[in-house]
Each structure stands twice: as structure tokens, then as C-alpha cells.
Amino acid sequence: MTTNKSKANRKQQPRETLPSALIAYHVAERGEKSFWTRIGAAWDHEDAKGLTLQLELVPTNGGRIVLREPNAEEGQTEEGKGA
């Protein structure tokens, strides 16, 4: 029965106030180094058939967008994750 209460609470909260399922990074390659910049986050849909991606900025200079699970050191620029 706690599952029903959990779903009810989830519906009352805006998705963006819940912990994100994935973090979006822009990865730029410069020589042999990779520079990771956090640019947004993604949240699971309740039906588990998709994600909502919210980007804080959109890269305009190439590179790639990588989605990764959040970690304890979130918020730091990450380098060399090899995605």
C-alpha cells in the first residue's frame, strides 16, 4: 500500500523537484582531453516508457550530449569518462 501513497506523492510534485534519473553533459573533445559540462537532467516517465529531458543550455559548437546516472560528486566538471 505504500506504493500507492508513493505514486500519489509523486503526482503532486513537479517532476523537476524529484531526483533526476540521468544527468545531461555536453562533451567537447580538445586534443586528447574530453571536457564534460553539465547542461541538464532527465526524469523517468511514470509508465517507464520514456524520459523527459530538460536542458539548461544547448551546445552550438559540436561535441556530443551524454546522459549518465547522477553520482555523489555531481556538479563538478567531469573529464575523461569515456562515453
N, CA, C and O atoms as a Maestro MAE file, in Angstrom:
{
 s_m_m2io_version
 :::
 2.0.0
}

f_m_ct {
 s_m_title
 :::
 protein
 m_atom[332] {
  # First column is atom index #
  i_m_mmod_type
  r_m_x_coord
  r_m_y_coord
  r_m_z_coord
  i_m_residue_number
  s_m_chain_name
  s_m_pdb_residue_name
  s_m_pdb_atom_name
  i_m_atomic_number
  :::
  1 25 0.804 -1.190 0.000 1 A "MET " " N  " 7
  2 3 0.000 0.000 0.000 1 A "MET " " CA " 6
  3 2 0.849 1.257 0.000 1 A "MET " " C  " 6
  4 15 0.374 2.313 -0.418 1 A "MET " " O  " 8
  5 25 2.074 1.174 0.451 2 A "THR " " N  " 7
  6 3 2.937 2.350 0.404 2 A "THR " " CA " 6
  7 2 3.236 2.752 -1.030 2 A "THR " " C  " 6
  8 15 3.544 3.915 -1.292 2 A "THR " " O  " 8
  9 25 3.151 1.815 -1.957 3 A "THR " " N  " 7
  10 3 3.378 2.124 -3.359 3 A "THR " " CA " 6
  11 2 2.332 3.117 -3.861 3 A "THR " " C  " 6
  12 15 2.671 4.055 -4.583 3 A "THR " " O  " 8
  13 25 1.064 2.924 -3.490 4 A "ASN " " N  " 7
  14 3 0.016 3.844 -3.910 4 A "ASN " " CA " 6
  15 2 0.249 5.239 -3.343 4 A "ASN " " C  " 6
  16 15 0.076 6.232 -4.050 4 A "ASN " " O  " 8
  17 25 0.636 5.322 -2.082 5 A "LYS " " N  " 7
  18 3 0.932 6.626 -1.491 5 A "LYS " " CA " 6
  19 2 2.126 7.257 -2.188 5 A "LYS " " C  " 6
  20 15 2.139 8.463 -2.433 5 A "LYS " " O  " 8
  21 25 3.118 6.453 -2.506 6 A "SER " " N  " 7
  22 3 4.299 6.961 -3.184 6 A "SER " " CA " 6
  23 2 3.932 7.541 -4.542 6 A "SER " " C  " 6
  24 15 4.411 8.615 -4.904 6 A "SER " " O  " 8
  25 25 3.082 6.841 -5.302 7 A "LYS " " N  " 7
  26 3 2.643 7.342 -6.601 7 A "LYS " " CA " 6
  27 2 1.831 8.619 -6.441 7 A "LYS " " C  " 6
  28 15 1.966 9.547 -7.239 7 A "LYS " " O  " 8
  29 25 0.991 8.671 -5.415 8 A "ALA " " N  " 7
  30 3 0.178 9.862 -5.191 8 A "ALA " " CA " 6
  31 2 1.071 11.055 -4.884 8 A "ALA " " C  " 6
  32 15 0.844 12.146 -5.408 8 A "ALA " " O  " 8
  33 25 2.081 10.867 -4.045 9 A "ASN " " N  " 7
  34 3 3.010 11.945 -3.728 9 A "ASN " " CA " 6
  35 2 3.784 12.382 -4.963 9 A "ASN " " C  " 6
  36 15 4.032 13.571 -5.159 9 A "ASN " " O  " 8
  37 25 4.161 11.431 -5.785 10 A "ARG " " N  " 7
  38 3 4.920 11.746 -6.993 10 A "ARG " " CA " 6
  39 2 4.087 12.600 -7.947 10 A "ARG " " C  " 6
  40 15 4.612 13.520 -8.574 10 A "ARG " " O  " 8
  41 25 2.788 12.300 -8.062 11 A "LYS " " N  " 7
  42 3 1.926 13.066 -8.953 11 A "LYS " " CA " 6
  43 2 1.747 14.494 -8.456 11 A "LYS " " C  " 6
  44 15 1.545 15.404 -9.260 11 A "LYS " " O  " 8
  45 25 1.817 14.705 -7.152 12 A "GLN " " N  " 7
  46 3 1.630 16.036 -6.598 12 A "GLN " " CA " 6
  47 2 2.865 16.908 -6.786 12 A "GLN " " C  " 6
  48 15 2.743 18.131 -6.856 12 A "GLN " " O  " 8
  49 25 4.038 16.315 -6.868 13 A "GLN " " N  " 7
  50 3 5.272 17.075 -7.013 13 A "GLN " " CA " 6
  51 2 5.594 17.283 -8.487 13 A "GLN " " C  " 6
  52 15 5.436 16.357 -9.282 13 A "GLN " " O  " 8
  53 25 6.042 18.479 -8.870 14 A "PRO " " N  " 7
  54 3 6.532 18.642 -10.233 14 A "PRO " " CA " 6
  55 2 7.726 17.722 -10.447 14 A "PRO " " C  " 6
  56 15 8.527 17.518 -9.535 14 A "PRO " " O  " 8
  57 25 7.846 17.175 -11.636 15 A "ARG " " N  " 7
  58 3 8.906 16.213 -11.950 15 A "ARG " " CA " 6
  59 2 10.290 16.771 -11.594 15 A "ARG " " C  " 6
  60 15 11.144 16.042 -11.088 15 A "ARG " " O  " 8
  61 25 10.507 18.058 -11.858 16 A "GLU " " N  " 7
  62 3 11.834 18.636 -11.668 16 A "GLU " " CA " 6
  63 2 12.243 18.756 -10.207 16 A "GLU " " C  " 6
  64 15 13.413 19.014 -9.925 16 A "GLU " " O  " 8
  65 25 11.311 18.576 -9.264 17 A "THR " " N  " 7
  66 3 11.684 18.621 -7.852 17 A "THR " " CA " 6
  67 2 12.105 17.255 -7.337 17 A "THR " " C  " 6
  68 15 12.655 17.150 -6.241 17 A "THR " " O  " 8
  69 25 11.853 16.205 -8.115 18 A "LEU " " N  " 7
  70 3 12.266 14.852 -7.752 18 A "LEU " " CA " 6
  71 2 13.698 14.623 -8.213 18 A "LEU " " C  " 6
  72 15 14.154 15.310 -9.127 18 A "LEU " " O  " 8
  73 25 14.424 13.686 -7.616 19 A "PRO " " N  " 7
  74 3 15.789 13.401 -8.077 19 A "PRO " " CA " 6
  75 2 15.764 12.955 -9.548 19 A "PRO " " C  " 6
  76 15 14.906 12.172 -9.955 19 A "PRO " " O  " 8
  77 25 16.705 13.461 -10.321 20 A "SER " " N  " 7
  78 3 16.751 13.100 -11.736 20 A "SER " " CA " 6
  79 2 17.293 11.689 -11.918 20 A "SER " " C  " 6
  80 15 18.105 11.212 -11.126 20 A "SER " " O  " 8
  81 25 16.828 11.032 -12.975 21 A "ALA " " N  " 7
  82 3 17.302 9.689 -13.294 21 A "ALA " " CA " 6
  83 2 18.673 9.748 -13.948 21 A "ALA " " C  " 6
  84 15 19.525 8.893 -13.708 21 A "ALA " " O  " 8
  85 25 18.877 10.772 -14.781 22 A "LEU " " N  " 7
  86 3 20.135 10.931 -15.508 22 A "LEU " " CA " 6
  87 2 20.522 12.403 -15.549 22 A "LEU " " C  " 6
  88 15 19.671 13.287 -15.457 22 A "LEU " " O  " 8
  89 25 21.811 12.646 -15.688 23 A "ILE " " N  " 7
  90 3 22.337 13.995 -15.851 23 A "ILE " " CA " 6
  91 2 22.824 14.118 -17.291 23 A "ILE " " C  " 6
  92 15 23.453 13.199 -17.816 23 A "ILE " " O  " 8
  93 25 22.532 15.260 -17.934 24 A "ALA " " N  " 7
  94 3 22.965 15.502 -19.307 24 A "ALA " " CA " 6
  95 2 24.246 16.330 -19.292 24 A "ALA " " C  " 6
  96 15 24.333 17.357 -18.619 24 A "ALA " " O  " 8
  97 25 25.234 15.862 -20.044 25 A "TYR " " N  " 7
  98 3 26.514 16.560 -20.173 25 A "TYR " " CA " 6
  99 2 26.803 16.836 -21.640 25 A "TYR " " C  " 6
  100 15 26.462 16.036 -22.512 25 A "TYR " " O  " 8
  101 25 27.433 17.973 -21.905 26 A "HIS " " N  " 7
  102 3 28.000 18.228 -23.227 26 A "HIS " " CA " 6
  103 2 29.463 17.822 -23.119 26 A "HIS " " C  " 6
  104 15 30.156 18.224 -22.184 26 A "HIS " " O  " 8
  105 25 29.932 17.025 -24.076 27 A "VAL " " N  " 7
  106 3 31.319 16.558 -24.058 27 A "VAL " " CA " 6
  107 2 32.026 17.128 -25.282 27 A "VAL " " C  " 6
  108 15 31.645 16.850 -26.419 27 A "VAL " " O  " 8
  109 25 33.046 17.919 -25.037 28 A "ALA " " N  " 7
  110 3 33.846 18.512 -26.110 28 A "ALA " " CA " 6
  111 2 35.220 17.860 -26.097 28 A "ALA " " C  " 6
  112 15 35.859 17.752 -25.051 28 A "ALA " " O  " 8
  113 25 35.659 17.433 -27.254 29 A "GLU " " N  " 7
  114 3 36.987 16.825 -27.398 29 A "GLU " " CA " 6
  115 2 37.959 17.916 -27.839 29 A "GLU " " C  " 6
  116 15 37.727 18.600 -28.836 29 A "GLU " " O  " 8
  117 25 39.037 18.068 -27.096 30 A "ARG " " N  " 7
  118 3 40.083 19.027 -27.455 30 A "ARG " " CA " 6
  119 2 41.412 18.308 -27.334 30 A "ARG " " C  " 6
  120 15 41.946 18.117 -26.241 30 A "ARG " " O  " 8
  121 25 41.929 17.916 -28.483 31 A "GLY " " N  " 7
  122 3 43.149 17.118 -28.468 31 A "GLY " " CA " 6
  123 2 42.857 15.771 -27.854 31 A "GLY " " C  " 6
  124 15 41.923 15.081 -28.261 31 A "GLY " " O  " 8
  125 25 43.656 15.397 -26.876 32 A "GLU " " N  " 7
  126 3 43.464 14.110 -26.210 32 A "GLU " " CA " 6
  127 2 42.574 14.220 -24.970 32 A "GLU " " C  " 6
  128 15 42.335 13.225 -24.285 32 A "GLU " " O  " 8
  129 25 42.089 15.419 -24.684 33 A "LYS " " N  " 7
  130 3 41.263 15.622 -23.485 33 A "LYS " " CA " 6
  131 2 39.793 15.753 -23.848 33 A "LYS " " C  " 6
  132 15 39.444 16.226 -24.929 33 A "LYS " " O  " 8
  133 25 38.937 15.324 -22.923 34 A "SER " " N  " 7
  134 3 37.485 15.485 -23.029 34 A "SER " " CA " 6
  135 2 37.043 16.413 -21.910 34 A "SER " " C  " 6
  136 15 37.431 16.236 -20.755 34 A "SER " " O  " 8
  137 25 36.234 17.397 -22.255 35 A "PHE " " N  " 7
  138 3 35.723 18.335 -21.267 35 A "PHE " " CA " 6
  139 2 34.224 18.131 -21.126 35 A "PHE " " C  " 6
  140 15 33.473 18.275 -22.091 35 A "PHE " " O  " 8
  141 25 33.790 17.791 -19.901 36 A "TRP " " N  " 7
  142 3 32.398 17.484 -19.613 36 A "TRP " " CA " 6
  143 2 31.770 18.674 -18.882 36 A "TRP " " C  " 6
  144 15 32.286 19.120 -17.856 36 A "TRP " " O  " 8
  145 25 30.665 19.180 -19.409 37 A "THR " " N  " 7
  146 3 29.945 20.285 -18.791 37 A "THR " " CA " 6
  147 2 28.499 19.868 -18.590 37 A "THR " " C  " 6
  148 15 27.830 19.447 -19.533 37 A "THR " " O  " 8
  149 25 28.023 19.984 -17.370 38 A "ARG " " N  " 7
  150 3 26.622 19.624 -17.102 38 A "ARG " " CA " 6
  151 2 25.710 20.644 -17.780 38 A "ARG " " C  " 6
  152 15 25.889 21.852 -17.625 38 A "ARG " " O  " 8
  153 25 24.729 20.144 -18.534 39 A "ILE " " N  " 7
  154 3 23.825 21.041 -19.256 39 A "ILE " " CA " 6
  155 2 22.352 20.776 -18.963 39 A "ILE " " C  " 6
  156 15 21.489 21.493 -19.470 39 A "ILE " " O  " 8
  157 25 22.046 19.760 -18.154 40 A "GLY " " N  " 7
  158 3 20.647 19.483 -17.851 40 A "GLY " " CA " 6
  159 2 20.467 18.166 -17.125 40 A "GLY " " C  " 6
  160 15 21.410 17.604 -16.569 40 A "GLY " " O  " 8
  161 25 19.219 17.684 -17.145 41 A "ALA " " N  " 7
  162 3 18.883 16.441 -16.446 41 A "ALA " " CA " 6
  163 2 17.696 15.781 -17.132 41 A "ALA " " C  " 6
  164 15 17.003 16.405 -17.935 41 A "ALA " " O  " 8
  165 25 17.467 14.498 -16.805 42 A "ALA " " N  " 7
  166 3 16.353 13.735 -17.371 42 A "ALA " " CA " 6
  167 2 15.632 12.988 -16.256 42 A "ALA " " C  " 6
  168 15 16.246 12.510 -15.303 42 A "ALA " " O  " 8
  169 25 14.301 12.902 -16.405 43 A "TRP " " N  " 7
  170 3 13.461 12.216 -15.430 43 A "TRP " " CA " 6
  171 2 12.683 11.111 -16.125 43 A "TRP " " C  " 6
  172 15 12.230 11.274 -17.259 43 A "TRP " " O  " 8
  173 25 12.529 9.968 -15.426 44 A "ASP " " N  " 7
  174 3 11.749 8.848 -15.951 44 A "ASP " " CA " 6
  175 2 10.275 9.216 -16.021 44 A "ASP " " C  " 6
  176 15 9.767 9.949 -15.173 44 A "ASP " " O  " 8
  177 25 9.594 8.701 -17.036 45 A "HIS " " N  " 7
  178 3 8.142 8.802 -17.093 45 A "HIS " " CA " 6
  179 2 7.558 7.758 -16.143 45 A "HIS " " C  " 6
  180 15 8.176 6.723 -15.896 45 A "HIS " " O  " 8
  181 25 6.389 8.029 -15.621 46 A "GLU " " N  " 7
  182 3 5.757 7.091 -14.680 46 A "GLU " " CA " 6
  183 2 5.513 5.732 -15.312 46 A "GLU " " C  " 6
  184 15 5.574 4.711 -14.626 46 A "GLU " " O  " 8
  185 25 5.234 5.704 -16.624 47 A "ASP " " N  " 7
  186 3 4.972 4.424 -17.282 47 A "ASP " " CA " 6
  187 2 6.252 3.701 -17.707 47 A "ASP " " C  " 6
  188 15 6.191 2.640 -18.328 47 A "ASP " " O  " 8
  189 25 7.395 4.268 -17.377 48 A "ALA " " N  " 7
  190 3 8.710 3.682 -17.670 48 A "ALA " " CA " 6
  191 2 8.951 3.482 -19.166 48 A "ALA " " C  " 6
  192 15 9.743 2.624 -19.556 48 A "ALA " " O  " 8
  193 25 8.275 4.266 -20.003 49 A "LYS " " N  " 7
  194 3 8.441 4.122 -21.448 49 A "LYS " " CA " 6
  195 2 9.153 5.318 -22.066 49 A "LYS " " C  " 6
  196 15 9.151 5.479 -23.286 49 A "LYS " " O  " 8
  197 25 9.756 6.151 -21.239 50 A "GLY " " N  " 7
  198 3 10.460 7.294 -21.792 50 A "GLY " " CA " 6
  199 2 11.052 8.174 -20.714 50 A "GLY " " C  " 6
  200 15 10.964 7.877 -19.523 50 A "GLY " " O  " 8
  201 25 11.658 9.262 -21.156 51 A "LEU " " N  " 7
  202 3 12.280 10.235 -20.268 51 A "LEU " " CA " 6
  203 2 11.875 11.635 -20.698 51 A "LEU " " C  " 6
  204 15 11.585 11.872 -21.870 51 A "LEU " " O  " 8
  205 25 11.856 12.548 -19.759 52 A "THR " " N  " 7
  206 3 11.735 13.961 -20.067 52 A "THR " " CA " 6
  207 2 13.112 14.562 -19.879 52 A "THR " " C  " 6
  208 15 13.709 14.439 -18.809 52 A "THR " " O  " 8
  209 25 13.619 15.209 -20.913 53 A "LEU " " N  " 7
  210 3 14.949 15.820 -20.891 53 A "LEU " " CA " 6
  211 2 14.787 17.328 -20.807 53 A "LEU " " C  " 6
  212 15 14.150 17.938 -21.665 53 A "LEU " " O  " 8
  213 25 15.369 17.934 -19.765 54 A "GLN " " N  " 7
  214 3 15.337 19.382 -19.610 54 A "GLN " " CA " 6
  215 2 16.768 19.884 -19.724 54 A "GLN " " C  " 6
  216 15 17.616 19.560 -18.893 54 A "GLN " " O  " 8
  217 25 17.033 20.678 -20.759 55 A "LEU " " N  " 7
  218 3 18.366 21.224 -20.973 55 A "LEU " " CA " 6
  219 2 18.417 22.664 -20.498 55 A "LEU " " C  " 6
  220 15 17.520 23.455 -20.791 55 A "LEU " " O  " 8
  221 25 19.466 23.000 -19.764 56 A "GLU " " N  " 7
  222 3 19.678 24.362 -19.297 56 A "GLU " " CA " 6
  223 2 20.352 25.192 -20.382 56 A "GLU " " C  " 6
  224 15 20.206 26.414 -20.420 56 A "GLU " " O  " 8
  225 25 21.084 24.532 -21.255 57 A "LEU " " N  " 7
  226 3 21.687 25.197 -22.396 57 A "LEU " " CA " 6
  227 2 21.874 24.164 -23.491 57 A "LEU " " C  " 6
  228 15 21.947 22.964 -23.226 57 A "LEU " " O  " 8
  229 25 21.952 24.645 -24.724 58 A "VAL " " N  " 7
  230 3 22.118 23.756 -25.864 58 A "VAL " " CA " 6
  231 2 23.463 24.068 -26.505 58 A "VAL " " C  " 6
  232 15 23.708 25.213 -26.885 58 A "VAL " " O  " 8
  233 25 24.346 23.069 -26.636 59 A "PRO " " N  " 7
  234 3 25.651 23.313 -27.233 59 A "PRO " " CA " 6
  235 2 25.513 23.708 -28.706 59 A "PRO " " C  " 6
  236 15 24.690 23.148 -29.431 59 A "PRO " " O  " 8
  237 25 26.315 24.663 -29.136 60 A "THR " " N  " 7
  238 3 26.270 25.107 -30.526 60 A "THR " " CA " 6
  239 2 27.573 24.847 -31.266 60 A "THR " " C  " 6
  240 15 27.681 25.130 -32.459 60 A "THR " " O  " 8
  241 25 28.551 24.315 -30.569 61 A "ASN " " N  " 7
  242 3 29.862 24.151 -31.192 61 A "ASN " " CA " 6
  243 2 30.243 22.688 -31.411 61 A "ASN " " C  " 6
  244 15 31.417 22.331 -31.322 61 A "ASN " " O  " 8
  245 25 29.272 21.859 -31.690 62 A "GLY " " N  " 7
  246 3 29.583 20.443 -31.909 62 A "GLY " " CA " 6
  247 2 29.676 19.686 -30.605 62 A "GLY " " C  " 6
  248 15 29.008 20.023 -29.628 62 A "GLY " " O  " 8
  249 25 30.496 18.675 -30.595 63 A "GLY " " N  " 7
  250 3 30.590 17.815 -29.417 63 A "GLY " " CA " 6
  251 2 29.424 16.851 -29.400 63 A "GLY " " C  " 6
  252 15 28.782 16.627 -30.426 63 A "GLY " " O  " 8
  253 25 29.147 16.282 -28.245 64 A "ARG " " N  " 7
  254 3 28.056 15.326 -28.114 64 A "ARG " " CA " 6
  255 2 27.382 15.509 -26.775 64 A "ARG " " C  " 6
  256 15 27.961 16.071 -25.845 64 A "ARG " " O  " 8
  257 25 26.133 15.022 -26.678 65 A "ILE " " N  " 7
  258 3 25.408 15.053 -25.408 65 A "ILE " " CA " 6
  259 2 25.395 13.632 -24.864 65 A "ILE " " C  " 6
  260 15 25.040 12.686 -25.567 65 A "ILE " " O  " 8
  261 25 25.786 13.497 -23.603 66 A "VAL " " N  " 7
  262 3 25.870 12.203 -22.938 66 A "VAL " " CA " 6
  263 2 24.955 12.239 -21.715 66 A "VAL " " C  " 6
  264 15 24.972 13.206 -20.954 66 A "VAL " " O  " 8
  265 25 24.156 11.185 -21.524 67 A "LEU " " N  " 7
  266 3 23.318 11.047 -20.337 67 A "LEU " " CA " 6
  267 2 23.932 10.000 -19.429 67 A "LEU " " C  " 6
  268 15 24.227 8.887 -19.865 67 A "LEU " " O  " 8
  269 25 24.127 10.357 -18.153 68 A "ARG " " N  " 7
  270 3 24.742 9.452 -17.184 68 A "ARG " " CA " 6
  271 2 23.959 9.496 -15.892 68 A "ARG " " C  " 6
  272 15 23.267 10.471 -15.602 68 A "ARG " " O  " 8
  273 25 24.075 8.420 -15.113 69 A "GLU " " N  " 7
  274 3 23.444 8.387 -13.792 69 A "GLU " " CA " 6
  275 2 24.132 9.403 -12.893 69 A "GLU " " C  " 6
  276 15 25.347 9.583 -12.985 69 A "GLU " " O  " 8
  277 25 23.368 10.078 -12.013 70 A "PRO " " N  " 7
  278 3 23.982 11.022 -11.077 70 A "PRO " " CA " 6
  279 2 24.924 10.298 -10.123 70 A "PRO " " C  " 6
  280 15 24.718 9.126 -9.806 70 A "PRO " " O  " 8
  281 25 25.951 10.994 -9.669 71 A "ASN " " N  " 7
  282 3 26.852 10.409 -8.676 71 A "ASN " " CA " 6
  283 2 27.006 11.373 -7.505 71 A "ASN " " C  " 6
  284 15 26.463 12.477 -7.533 71 A "ASN " " O  " 8
  285 25 27.726 10.969 -6.501 72 A "ALA " " N  " 7
  286 3 27.881 11.772 -5.290 72 A "ALA " " CA " 6
  287 2 28.623 13.069 -5.559 72 A "ALA " " C  " 6
  288 15 28.425 14.052 -4.844 72 A "ALA " " O  " 8
  289 25 29.462 13.089 -6.560 73 A "GLU " " N  " 7
  290 3 30.258 14.282 -6.861 73 A "GLU " " CA " 6
  291 2 29.626 15.105 -7.971 73 A "GLU " " C  " 6
  292 15 30.316 15.866 -8.650 73 A "GLU " " O  " 8
  293 25 28.330 14.960 -8.161 74 A "GLU " " N  " 7
  294 3 27.602 15.705 -9.175 74 A "GLU " " CA " 6
  295 2 27.842 17.192 -9.003 74 A "GLU " " C  " 6
  296 15 28.008 17.678 -7.884 74 A "GLU " " O  " 8
  297 25 27.861 17.910 -10.109 75 A "GLY " " N  " 7
  298 3 28.089 19.343 -10.041 75 A "GLY " " CA " 6
  299 2 29.510 19.720 -10.411 75 A "GLY " " C  " 6
  300 15 29.773 20.875 -10.749 75 A "GLY " " O  " 8
  301 25 30.429 18.772 -10.354 76 A "GLN " " N  " 7
  302 3 31.788 19.049 -10.780 76 A "GLN " " CA " 6
  303 2 31.907 18.766 -12.273 76 A "GLN " " C  " 6
  304 15 31.242 17.867 -12.788 76 A "GLN " " O  " 8
  305 25 32.750 19.525 -12.973 77 A "THR " " N  " 7
  306 3 33.008 19.236 -14.373 77 A "THR " " CA " 6
  307 2 33.764 17.924 -14.413 77 A "THR " " C  " 6
  308 15 34.726 17.733 -13.669 77 A "THR " " O  " 8
  309 25 33.338 17.030 -15.271 78 A "GLU " " N  " 7
  310 3 33.937 15.708 -15.340 78 A "GLU " " CA " 6
  311 2 34.794 15.599 -16.580 78 A "GLU " " C  " 6
  312 15 34.493 16.208 -17.607 78 A "GLU " " O  " 8
  313 25 35.843 14.838 -16.491 79 A "GLU " " N  " 7
  314 3 36.779 14.706 -17.594 79 A "GLU " " CA " 6
  315 2 37.103 13.242 -17.832 79 A "GLU " " C  " 6
  316 15 37.296 12.481 -16.884 79 A "GLU " " O  " 8
  317 25 37.161 12.853 -19.079 80 A "GLY " " N  " 7
  318 3 37.640 11.531 -19.447 80 A "GLY " " CA " 6
  319 2 36.787 10.374 -18.985 80 A "GLY " " C  " 6
  320 15 37.331 9.373 -18.520 80 A "GLY " " O  " 8
  321 25 35.465 10.466 -19.092 81 A "LYS " " N  " 7
  322 3 34.606 9.366 -18.673 81 A "LYS " " CA " 6
  323 2 34.537 8.262 -19.723 81 A "LYS " " C  " 6
  324 15 34.111 7.148 -19.417 81 A "LYS " " O  " 8
  325 25 34.949 8.554 -20.953 82 A "GLY " " N  " 7
  326 3 34.973 7.532 -21.978 82 A "GLY " " CA " 6
  327 2 33.617 7.036 -22.424 82 A "GLY " " C  " 6
  328 15 33.401 5.830 -22.545 82 A "GLY " " O  " 8
  329 25 32.702 7.955 -22.668 83 A "ALA " " N  " 7
  330 3 31.365 7.536 -23.104 83 A "ALA " " CA " 6
  331 2 31.327 7.294 -24.589 83 A "ALA " " C  " 6
  332 15 30.281 6.935 -25.129 83 A "ALA " " O  " 8
  :::
 }
 m_bond[331] {
  # First column is bond index #
  i_m_from
  i_m_to
  i_m_order
  :::
  1 1 2 1
  2 2 3 1
  3 3 4 2
  4 3 5 1
  5 5 6 1
  6 6 7 1
  7 7 8 2
  8 7 9 1
  9 9 10 1
  10 10 11 1
  11 11 12 2
  12 11 13 1
  13 13 14 1
  14 14 15 1
  15 15 16 2
  16 15 17 1
  17 17 18 1
  18 18 19 1
  19 19 20 2
  20 19 21 1
  21 21 22 1
  22 22 23 1
  23 23 24 2
  24 23 25 1
  25 25 26 1
  26 26 27 1
  27 27 28 2
  28 27 29 1
  29 29 30 1
  30 30 31 1
  31 31 32 2
  32 31 33 1
  33 33 34 1
  34 34 35 1
  35 35 36 2
  36 35 37 1
  37 37 38 1
  38 38 39 1
  39 39 40 2
  40 39 41 1
  41 41 42 1
  42 42 43 1
  43 43 44 2
  44 43 45 1
  45 45 46 1
  46 46 47 1
  47 47 48 2
  48 47 49 1
  49 49 50 1
  50 50 51 1
  51 51 52 2
  52 51 53 1
  53 53 54 1
  54 54 55 1
  55 55 56 2
  56 55 57 1
  57 57 58 1
  58 58 59 1
  59 59 60 2
  60 59 61 1
  61 61 62 1
  62 62 63 1
  63 63 64 2
  64 63 65 1
  65 65 66 1
  66 66 67 1
  67 67 68 2
  68 67 69 1
  69 69 70 1
  70 70 71 1
  71 71 72 2
  72 71 73 1
  73 73 74 1
  74 74 75 1
  75 75 76 2
  76 75 77 1
  77 77 78 1
  78 78 79 1
  79 79 80 2
  80 79 81 1
  81 81 82 1
  82 82 83 1
  83 83 84 2
  84 83 85 1
  85 85 86 1
  86 86 87 1
  87 87 88 2
  88 87 89 1
  89 89 90 1
  90 90 91 1
  91 91 92 2
  92 91 93 1
  93 93 94 1
  94 94 95 1
  95 95 96 2
  96 95 97 1
  97 97 98 1
  98 98 99 1
  99 99 100 2
  100 99 101 1
  101 101 102 1
  102 102 103 1
  103 103 104 2
  104 103 105 1
  105 105 106 1
  106 106 107 1
  107 107 108 2
  108 107 109 1
  109 109 110 1
  110 110 111 1
  111 111 112 2
  112 111 113 1
  113 113 114 1
  114 114 115 1
  115 115 116 2
  116 115 117 1
  117 117 118 1
  118 118 119 1
  119 119 120 2
  120 119 121 1
  121 121 122 1
  122 122 123 1
  123 123 124 2
  124 123 125 1
  125 125 126 1
  126 126 127 1
  127 127 128 2
  128 127 129 1
  129 129 130 1
  130 130 131 1
  131 131 132 2
  132 131 133 1
  133 133 134 1
  134 134 135 1
  135 135 136 2
  136 135 137 1
  137 137 138 1
  138 138 139 1
  139 139 140 2
  140 139 141 1
  141 141 142 1
  142 142 143 1
  143 143 144 2
  144 143 145 1
  145 145 146 1
  146 146 147 1
  147 147 148 2
  148 147 149 1
  149 149 150 1
  150 150 151 1
  151 151 152 2
  152 151 153 1
  153 153 154 1
  154 154 155 1
  155 155 156 2
  156 155 157 1
  157 157 158 1
  158 158 159 1
  159 159 160 2
  160 159 161 1
  161 161 162 1
  162 162 163 1
  163 163 164 2
  164 163 165 1
  165 165 166 1
  166 166 167 1
  167 167 168 2
  168 167 169 1
  169 169 170 1
  170 170 171 1
  171 171 172 2
  172 171 173 1
  173 173 174 1
  174 174 175 1
  175 175 176 2
  176 175 177 1
  177 177 178 1
  178 178 179 1
  179 179 180 2
  180 179 181 1
  181 181 182 1
  182 182 183 1
  183 183 184 2
  184 183 185 1
  185 185 186 1
  186 186 187 1
  187 187 188 2
  188 187 189 1
  189 189 190 1
  190 190 191 1
  191 191 192 2
  192 191 193 1
  193 193 194 1
  194 194 195 1
  195 195 196 2
  196 195 197 1
  197 197 198 1
  198 198 199 1
  199 199 200 2
  200 199 201 1
  201 201 202 1
  202 202 203 1
  203 203 204 2
  204 203 205 1
  205 205 206 1
  206 206 207 1
  207 207 208 2
  208 207 209 1
  209 209 210 1
  210 210 211 1
  211 211 212 2
  212 211 213 1
  213 213 214 1
  214 214 215 1
  215 215 216 2
  216 215 217 1
  217 217 218 1
  218 218 219 1
  219 219 220 2
  220 219 221 1
  221 221 222 1
  222 222 223 1
  223 223 224 2
  224 223 225 1
  225 225 226 1
  226 226 227 1
  227 227 228 2
  228 227 229 1
  229 229 230 1
  230 230 231 1
  231 231 232 2
  232 231 233 1
  233 233 234 1
  234 234 235 1
  235 235 236 2
  236 235 237 1
  237 237 238 1
  238 238 239 1
  239 239 240 2
  240 239 241 1
  241 241 242 1
  242 242 243 1
  243 243 244 2
  244 243 245 1
  245 245 246 1
  246 246 247 1
  247 247 248 2
  248 247 249 1
  249 249 250 1
  250 250 251 1
  251 251 252 2
  252 251 253 1
  253 253 254 1
  254 254 255 1
  255 255 256 2
  256 255 257 1
  257 257 258 1
  258 258 259 1
  259 259 260 2
  260 259 261 1
  261 261 262 1
  262 262 263 1
  263 263 264 2
  264 263 265 1
  265 265 266 1
  266 266 267 1
  267 267 268 2
  268 267 269 1
  269 269 270 1
  270 270 271 1
  271 271 272 2
  272 271 273 1
  273 273 274 1
  274 274 275 1
  275 275 276 2
  276 275 277 1
  277 277 278 1
  278 278 279 1
  279 279 280 2
  280 279 281 1
  281 281 282 1
  282 282 283 1
  283 283 284 2
  284 283 285 1
  285 285 286 1
  286 286 287 1
  287 287 288 2
  288 287 289 1
  289 289 290 1
  290 290 291 1
  291 291 292 2
  292 291 293 1
  293 293 294 1
  294 294 295 1
  295 295 296 2
  296 295 297 1
  297 297 298 1
  298 298 299 1
  299 299 300 2
  300 299 301 1
  301 301 302 1
  302 302 303 1
  303 303 304 2
  304 303 305 1
  305 305 306 1
  306 306 307 1
  307 307 308 2
  308 307 309 1
  309 309 310 1
  310 310 311 1
  311 311 312 2
  312 311 313 1
  313 313 314 1
  314 314 315 1
  315 315 316 2
  316 315 317 1
  317 317 318 1
  318 318 319 1
  319 319 320 2
  320 319 321 1
  321 321 322 1
  322 322 323 1
  323 323 324 2
  324 323 325 1
  325 325 326 1
  326 326 327 1
  327 327 328 2
  328 327 329 1
  329 329 330 1
  330 330 331 1
  331 331 332 2
  :::
 }
}
